[in-house]
Amino acid sequence: MEVFNKAQDSIVEFASVKKENVPYTEAVLTFFLEGLAAADFISDIIIMIAMVRAQHVMWFSISVFTMICPFLMGYGSLVSLKILEIKNLVK
């Protein structure tokens, strides 16, 4: 239990860091993650084109699925969040 309390205290200390101390950190991290996502998307397209040229239908299908799946997961989360907001407005 003591280990849990220490971990919780360190999380609270980390969360209490003021945003004024690190003004551009969030923007830089977001830009970096979006850049990684764009690079992943471009590499998926290159792999998909290679599979079409090699006439590997199964691998092409798997590539399309892995390209679309993260967007569907994100869309599902956003839709469930909107549904929750609508339910809270109706109450």
Residue pairs with C-beta under 8 A, 6 or more apart in sequence:
19 26
41 67
44 63
44 66
44 67
45 67
47 63
48 60
48 63
48 64
48 67
51 59
51 60
51 63
52 60
